[in-house]
Amino acid sequence: MAMSVGGKGGGGGRRGGRRGGGRGGPIADINVTPLVDVMLVLLIIFMVAAPMMTSGVPIDLPQTQAGALNAQTQPITISIKQDGQVFLQETQIDAADIAAKLKAIATTGYNERIFVRGDGKAPYGVIADVMSRIQEAGYKNIGLVTQQITDH
C-alpha cells in the first residue's frame, strides 16, 4: 500500500523505512499516543474530583466503626449543621417543612432511603426532631451517616 515519492529505491530498504515517503516526506500514520495520554489524564482528574462533588453541605460527621453502605440509587440526604440549620439535599429548609417537602419529592413511594447527616456538635434534639418529621412523612428507611474511624 505504501508508495515511495522520492528518487531511488522501493522505500522498503534502509533508506525509506516509513510509509508515505523517504526522509522529510509526509507521514501517513496516525499517532494515537497523545490522545491516549490526554484521555488518561482526564480520567484521573474525574476520578479524583467526583467524590468531592457528592456532599454539598460541609459538616463534621461523628465517627463510628460501621462500614460503608452499598448504594444502588441516590438517596435523599438531609443535613443538619452545627448551629441547627437543616438542609434537604443542598437547599436550606425549615424543620417544620420537612414532611411536606418529602411527600412532594417521593418518586418511588415511601421506600426511598433517606440519609440524615448530623454534625457531631449539632444539638441532639434537632436531629431527633428531624428524624421524627421524616417518619411523620411516611418514610421508614432512614439511616444516620457517620465517618468511619481511621487508625493513625
C-alpha positions as CSV (number, residue, x, y, z in Angstrom):
1,M,0.0,0.0,0.0
2,A,2.9,2.4,0.7
3,M,4.3,4.2,-2.2
4,S,7.7,5.9,-2.4
5,V,7.6,9.5,-3.5
6,G,11.3,10.3,-3.7
7,G,14.1,9.1,-6.0
8,K,15.8,5.8,-5.9
9,G,14.8,2.6,-4.2
10,G,11.5,1.0,-3.4
11,G,11.1,2.5,0.0
12,G,11.4,-0.8,1.8
13,G,15.1,-0.9,2.4
14,R,17.3,1.0,4.7
15,R,16.7,4.4,3.2
16,G,12.9,4.8,3.1
17,G,11.7,2.8,6.1
18,R,8.5,4.8,6.8
19,R,5.3,4.7,4.8
20,G,4.5,7.8,2.9
21,G,7.9,8.7,1.7
22,G,11.6,8.9,2.5
23,R,13.3,11.4,4.7
24,G,11.3,14.6,5.3
25,G,8.2,13.4,3.5
26,P,4.7,13.3,5.0
27,I,3.9,10.5,7.4
28,A,0.7,8.6,6.7
29,D,0.5,7.0,10.2
30,I,-1.9,8.3,12.9
31,N,-0.2,8.7,16.2
32,V,-2.8,7.9,19.0
33,T,-0.3,8.1,21.9
34,P,-1.0,11.8,22.7
35,L,-4.8,11.1,22.5
36,V,-4.4,8.2,25.0
37,D,-2.3,10.3,27.3
38,V,-4.8,13.1,27.4
39,M,-7.7,10.7,28.0
40,L,-5.9,9.0,30.8
41,V,-5.1,12.4,32.5
42,L,-8.8,13.4,32.1
43,L,-9.9,10.1,33.6
44,I,-7.7,10.5,36.6
45,I,-8.9,14.1,37.1
46,F,-12.6,13.0,37.1
47,M,-11.9,10.0,39.4
48,V,-10.3,12.4,41.9
49,A,-12.9,15.2,41.5
50,A,-16.1,13.0,41.5
51,P,-16.1,12.0,45.2
52,M,-15.6,15.7,46.2
53,M,-18.8,16.7,44.5
54,T,-21.1,14.4,46.4
55,S,-21.7,16.3,49.6
56,G,-22.8,19.9,49.3
57,V,-23.2,21.0,52.9
58,P,-19.9,20.9,54.9
59,I,-20.5,19.3,58.3
60,D,-18.3,17.5,60.8
61,L,-19.7,13.9,60.9
62,P,-19.3,11.8,64.0
63,Q,-17.0,8.7,63.7
64,T,-18.1,5.1,64.2
65,Q,-16.8,1.6,63.5
66,A,-19.6,0.9,60.9
67,G,-18.7,0.1,57.3
68,A,-20.0,1.8,54.2
69,L,-23.4,1.0,52.8
70,N,-23.9,-0.5,49.3
71,A,-25.8,2.2,47.4
72,Q,-27.5,1.4,44.1
73,T,-29.6,4.6,43.9
74,Q,-29.0,8.1,45.0
75,P,-30.6,8.6,48.4
76,I,-32.4,11.7,49.7
77,T,-30.0,13.5,52.1
78,I,-30.9,15.7,55.0
79,S,-28.0,17.5,56.6
80,I,-28.0,19.3,60.0
81,K,-25.2,21.8,60.6
82,Q,-23.7,22.5,64.0
83,D,-25.9,25.6,64.5
84,G,-29.1,23.6,63.8
85,Q,-29.7,24.6,60.2
86,V,-31.4,21.9,58.2
87,F,-30.7,21.2,54.5
88,L,-32.7,19.0,52.1
89,Q,-30.1,17.8,49.6
90,E,-28.3,21.2,49.3
91,T,-31.2,23.6,49.9
92,Q,-31.8,25.1,53.3
93,I,-35.3,24.5,54.7
94,D,-37.2,25.0,57.9
95,A,-37.5,21.8,60.0
96,A,-41.3,22.2,60.1
97,D,-41.4,21.9,56.3
98,I,-39.6,18.6,56.1
99,A,-42.6,16.3,55.9
100,A,-44.3,18.4,53.2
101,K,-41.2,18.6,51.1
102,L,-40.5,14.8,51.4
103,K,-44.1,14.0,50.4
104,A,-43.7,16.2,47.4
105,I,-40.5,14.6,46.1
106,A,-41.4,11.0,46.7
107,T,-40.7,9.4,43.3
108,T,-40.7,5.7,44.2
109,G,-43.1,5.8,47.1
110,Y,-42.0,5.9,50.7
111,N,-39.4,3.1,50.3
112,E,-36.7,5.5,49.3
113,R,-33.6,5.7,51.5
114,I,-33.2,8.9,53.5
115,F,-29.7,9.7,54.9
116,V,-29.5,12.0,57.9
117,R,-26.1,13.7,58.1
118,G,-25.9,15.4,61.5
119,D,-22.9,17.4,62.6
120,G,-21.2,15.8,65.6
121,K,-21.8,19.0,67.5
122,A,-25.4,19.6,66.4
123,P,-28.0,19.6,69.1
124,Y,-29.4,16.1,69.6
125,G,-32.9,17.5,69.9
126,V,-32.7,18.9,66.4
127,I,-31.6,15.6,64.9
128,A,-34.3,13.7,66.8
129,D,-36.9,16.3,65.7
130,V,-35.8,15.9,62.0
131,M,-36.0,12.1,62.2
132,S,-39.5,12.2,63.7
133,R,-40.7,14.5,61.0
134,I,-39.2,12.1,58.3
135,Q,-41.2,9.3,59.9
136,E,-44.3,11.5,60.1
137,A,-43.9,11.9,56.3
138,G,-44.2,8.1,55.9
139,Y,-40.6,7.1,55.3
140,K,-39.3,4.0,57.1
141,N,-35.8,3.6,55.5
142,I,-33.8,6.2,57.5
143,G,-30.1,6.0,58.1
144,L,-27.6,8.1,60.1
145,V,-24.4,8.9,58.2
146,T,-21.1,8.8,60.1
147,Q,-17.5,8.7,59.2
148,Q,-15.5,5.5,59.6
149,I,-12.8,5.7,62.3
150,T,-9.3,5.6,60.7
151,D,-6.3,4.3,62.6
152,H,-3.5,6.8,62.8
